[in-house]
Amino acid sequence: RGAYPVIRLDQDGDLWTLTLARPDKANALTREMLVTLEEGVARAVAGGAKALVLTGEGKVFSAGADLDGMANGLGSAPEWGRVSARLDAAPCLTVAALNGTLAGGAFHLALPCDLRICVEGAEFFYPVMKRGYLPQPSDPPRLAALVGPARAKEIFLAGARIGAEQALAWGLVNRVVAREALMDATRALCADVLAATPDHSRAIKRLF
């Protein structure tokens, strides 16, 4: 278990889990949390993780950037790019296990992951147009690669707020499951990678 403030890092064999643990603030992301998330990904990779799961406590995965932090330059902080790049470059399988709604800058954590699974009732929206902010630069192309440019523009420019089933139909998530089944379903997605040699799974991932 890692001693990160409002971030937990747990290991179960070759499966590592990073948990956003600020449920009283809807897991809103601070600069400190981004730093510790990047450190957590690096630690899991260095520890030989075959699979890394990113999830949250409570009923919201994350409300995005902490609004107090946004008033102090958080939106343009380099830590966003660093944690996203670290997730993107991770040689292990990465899974965003979304325990609830995904909003705003929190997309920046889920989009670089290999797979996304969410609970029933989760919602997805990125209100940068409404709030007058710019999204993180890599988020529009990553979202467009998953759901297509027109749907990505609907989210960013038209402020679309979509539900779990629509996210599944669009290709934003791979699975929608009952809340109580989230972690079991996530482990099932990781089962083949956990049973394989690291070289084998990493070789397949490199093909993408």
C-alpha positions as CSV (number, residue, x, y, z in Angstrom):
1,R,0.0,0.0,0.0
2,G,1.4,3.4,-0.9
3,A,1.4,6.3,1.5
4,Y,0.0,8.8,-1.0
5,P,-2.4,11.6,0.2
6,V,-5.9,10.9,-1.1
7,I,-4.5,8.3,-3.5
8,R,-4.2,4.7,-2.6
9,L,-1.8,2.2,-4.3
10,D,-2.5,-1.4,-3.6
11,Q,-0.9,-4.6,-5.0
12,D,-2.5,-8.0,-5.3
13,G,0.2,-10.2,-6.9
14,D,0.7,-8.8,-10.5
15,L,-2.5,-6.7,-10.3
16,W,-2.0,-3.2,-9.0
17,T,-4.7,-0.7,-8.2
18,L,-4.6,3.1,-8.0
19,T,-7.6,4.5,-6.2
20,L,-8.8,8.2,-6.1
21,A,-9.7,8.5,-2.4
22,R,-11.2,11.9,-2.0
23,P,-14.9,11.0,-2.2
24,D,-16.0,14.0,0.0
25,K,-14.9,16.2,-2.9
26,A,-16.1,13.9,-5.7
27,N,-12.5,12.9,-6.2
28,A,-11.8,16.3,-7.8
29,L,-8.2,16.3,-9.0
30,T,-5.5,18.6,-7.4
31,R,-2.0,19.1,-8.6
32,E,-0.7,17.0,-5.7
33,M,-3.0,14.2,-6.8
34,L,-1.7,14.3,-10.3
35,V,1.9,14.1,-9.1
36,T,1.1,11.1,-6.8
37,L,-0.8,9.4,-9.6
38,E,2.2,9.7,-11.9
39,E,4.4,8.3,-9.1
40,G,1.9,5.5,-8.5
41,V,1.9,4.4,-12.2
42,A,5.7,4.5,-12.2
43,R,5.9,2.5,-9.1
44,A,3.5,-0.2,-10.4
45,V,5.5,-0.5,-13.7
46,A,8.8,-0.7,-11.8
47,G,7.2,-3.3,-9.6
48,G,6.5,-5.6,-12.6
49,A,2.7,-5.0,-12.8
50,K,1.0,-7.1,-15.4
51,A,-2.2,-5.0,-15.0
52,L,-2.9,-1.6,-13.5
53,V,-6.4,-0.6,-12.5
54,L,-7.4,3.0,-12.0
55,T,-10.6,3.5,-9.9
56,G,-12.2,5.8,-7.3
57,E,-14.0,5.7,-4.0
58,G,-17.6,6.7,-3.6
59,K,-20.3,7.2,-6.3
60,V,-18.3,9.5,-8.6
61,F,-15.1,8.5,-10.4
62,S,-14.0,12.1,-10.5
63,A,-15.6,15.5,-11.1
64,G,-12.4,16.6,-12.9
65,A,-10.1,19.3,-11.9
66,D,-10.5,20.9,-8.5
67,L,-12.2,24.3,-9.1
68,D,-10.0,26.0,-6.5
69,G,-7.0,24.7,-8.3
70,M,-8.3,25.9,-11.6
71,A,-8.4,29.4,-10.3
72,N,-4.7,29.0,-9.5
73,G,-3.5,27.7,-12.9
74,L,-4.2,24.0,-12.5
75,G,-5.8,23.8,-15.9
76,S,-2.4,24.4,-17.6
77,A,-0.2,22.6,-15.2
78,P,2.3,20.2,-16.8
79,E,1.4,17.5,-14.3
80,W,-1.6,16.6,-16.5
81,G,0.6,15.8,-19.5
82,R,3.0,13.8,-17.3
83,V,0.5,11.5,-15.7
84,S,-1.3,11.0,-19.1
85,A,2.0,10.2,-20.8
86,R,2.9,7.8,-18.0
87,L,-0.3,5.9,-18.4
88,D,-0.1,5.9,-22.2
89,A,3.5,4.5,-22.1
90,A,2.8,1.8,-19.4
91,P,3.7,-1.6,-20.9
92,C,1.1,-3.4,-18.7
93,L,-2.6,-3.6,-19.4
94,T,-4.3,-0.5,-18.0
95,V,-8.0,-0.4,-17.1
96,A,-10.1,2.5,-15.9
97,A,-12.7,1.0,-13.6
98,L,-15.1,3.9,-13.4
99,N,-17.1,3.6,-10.2
100,G,-19.3,6.5,-11.3
101,T,-19.5,9.7,-13.3
102,L,-16.5,10.8,-15.3
103,A,-16.3,14.6,-15.8
104,G,-14.0,17.2,-17.2
105,G,-10.3,16.7,-16.7
106,A,-10.9,13.2,-15.3
107,F,-11.2,12.1,-19.0
108,H,-7.4,12.7,-19.1
109,L,-6.9,9.8,-16.8
110,A,-9.4,7.4,-18.4
111,L,-8.7,8.0,-22.1
112,P,-5.0,6.8,-22.1
113,C,-6.0,3.5,-20.5
114,D,-6.3,0.4,-22.7
115,L,-9.8,-0.4,-21.5
116,R,-12.6,1.3,-19.7
117,I,-15.4,-0.3,-17.7
118,C,-18.2,1.6,-15.8
119,V,-21.0,1.1,-13.4
120,E,-24.7,1.5,-14.4
121,G,-25.9,5.0,-14.0
122,A,-22.5,6.6,-14.7
123,E,-22.5,9.8,-16.8
124,F,-19.8,11.3,-19.0
125,F,-19.4,15.0,-19.8
126,Y,-16.6,17.5,-20.4
127,P,-18.0,21.0,-19.7
128,V,-15.1,23.1,-21.0
129,M,-17.3,25.1,-23.4
130,K,-19.8,26.1,-20.7
131,R,-17.0,27.0,-18.2
132,G,-14.7,28.8,-20.5
133,Y,-11.7,26.5,-20.2
134,L,-9.7,24.6,-22.8
135,P,-9.5,20.8,-22.5
136,Q,-6.2,19.1,-22.1
137,P,-4.7,19.0,-25.6
138,S,-4.5,15.3,-26.0
139,D,-8.1,14.7,-24.9
140,P,-10.0,15.6,-28.1
141,P,-7.9,13.4,-30.4
142,R,-8.0,10.5,-27.9
143,L,-11.7,10.8,-27.5
144,A,-12.2,11.1,-31.3
145,A,-10.2,7.9,-31.8
146,L,-12.7,6.1,-29.6
147,V,-16.0,7.6,-30.6
148,G,-15.4,9.4,-33.8
149,P,-14.8,13.1,-34.5
150,A,-18.5,14.1,-34.7
151,R,-19.4,12.5,-31.3
152,A,-16.2,13.9,-29.7
153,K,-17.2,17.4,-30.9
154,E,-20.7,16.9,-29.5
155,I,-19.1,16.3,-26.1
156,F,-16.6,19.2,-26.2
157,L,-18.5,21.8,-28.3
158,A,-22.2,21.0,-27.7
159,G,-21.8,20.0,-24.1
160,A,-23.3,16.5,-24.5
161,R,-23.9,14.6,-21.3
162,I,-24.1,10.9,-22.1
163,G,-25.1,7.9,-19.9
164,A,-23.4,4.6,-19.5
165,E,-25.3,2.7,-22.1
166,Q,-24.7,5.5,-24.7
167,A,-21.0,5.5,-23.8
168,L,-21.0,1.7,-24.4
169,A,-22.8,2.1,-27.8
170,W,-20.4,4.9,-28.8
171,G,-17.3,2.8,-27.8
172,L,-16.2,5.0,-25.0
173,V,-16.4,2.1,-22.5
174,N,-16.0,-1.6,-23.1
175,R,-18.4,-2.8,-20.4
176,V,-21.3,-1.6,-18.2
177,V,-21.8,-3.5,-15.0
178,A,-23.7,-3.3,-11.7
179,R,-21.8,-1.3,-9.1
180,E,-21.3,-4.4,-6.9
181,A,-19.7,-6.3,-9.8
182,L,-17.3,-3.6,-10.9
183,M,-14.1,-5.0,-9.4
184,D,-14.9,-8.6,-10.2
185,A,-15.6,-7.7,-13.8
186,T,-12.4,-5.6,-14.0
187,R,-10.3,-8.6,-12.7
188,A,-12.0,-10.8,-15.3
189,L,-10.8,-8.4,-18.0
190,C,-7.3,-8.7,-16.6
191,A,-7.4,-12.5,-16.2
192,D,-5.6,-13.5,-19.5
193,V,-2.9,-10.9,-19.0
194,L,-2.3,-11.9,-15.4
195,A,-1.9,-15.6,-16.6
196,A,0.5,-14.7,-19.4
197,T,4.2,-13.9,-19.3
198,P,4.9,-10.2,-19.2
199,D,6.9,-10.4,-22.4
200,H,3.9,-11.9,-24.3
201,S,1.3,-9.4,-23.2
202,R,3.7,-6.5,-23.7
203,A,4.6,-7.7,-27.2
204,I,0.9,-7.8,-28.1
205,K,0.3,-4.3,-26.7
206,R,3.2,-2.9,-28.7
207,L,1.4,-4.0,-31.9
208,F,-1.2,-1.4,-31.2
